[in-house]
Amino acid sequence: MQVTFKLFATLMQHLPSAAGKHAITLEVEAAVTPNQLIDRFSVPRSQVHLVLVNGVYLAAKERNKPLRDGDVLAVWPPVAGG
């Protein structure tokens, strides 16, 4: 199945060089979870703050539910500003 994996801000460094600006489309096995993709790209979970699938927020306990074909997984680190 195919999913799009997006990383933002300081997490973008974990995407392969073949990725676009901040996203890559991947062929993945069925039942892959957000946490599995985060781990596959060596994104430190301590730096994972905001996780969305198709624009819908996933709480930490929901990040082990399987993705579906065509899903877009987006991940942001904690941010500060004012």
N, C-alpha and C positions, 0 to 999 in steps of 0.2 A: 504494500500500500504506500501511498505517497503523503507526506506531511511537510509543512514548511516550519522551519525552526528559526526563530528570530531572537537575537541577543542585542541588548542595548547598553549604551554607556560603556563602562569599563569591562563589561562582559564580552563585548564584541571581539576582543583579542582571542577568545576561545574558538571562534569560527575558523574553518580552514581558509586558505588563501583563495580558493575557488568560489567562496561565498560572495554574494553581492554586497551592497552597502552594509547591511546588518542581518541578512537572511540567507538561508540555503534551503532548497527543496531537496528532500531526501526520500529514497526508497527504503522503507523499513519493514520489519516483520510485523505481522498482525499482532495485536495486543501489546505493542510497545507502550510504555507509560511515560508521562512527562519526566518523572524522576530518572528513568532509564536513559532518556535522551540527554538530560542535564549531566548525568554521570558519564555518558559516552563521550561527551565533549570536554570532560575534565573541568566543568564549571564547579567551583567550590560551593557546596550547599550553604555555607555560611554567608556567601555573597548573593544568594538567591533570595529576593525579597518579594517581588510582585510577579505572579505567574498567571497568564491568561491563556485560555484556549478559545479561539474564535471570538475574542473580545470579552469573554466571561471569566471573572476572577476565580482562581482555584485556591482554596485554603490548603495548608500543608497536608492535611489528612486526605485530601482529594487528589493528590498528585501521583497516586499509585493506580488510578483508574486508567484503563486502556484508552488510547487515542483512536480515532476513526480515520478512515481514508479521507483526505482532503483537509484535515484539521490544520489550523495554524497555532503553533505554540510560541508564545512570546514571553521573554523573561527579562526582568530588570533587577539591578542591584539596589540596595538601600541608597537613597539619595538625600542630600541635605541642601539647604538653600534658604534664601530669605527674600 
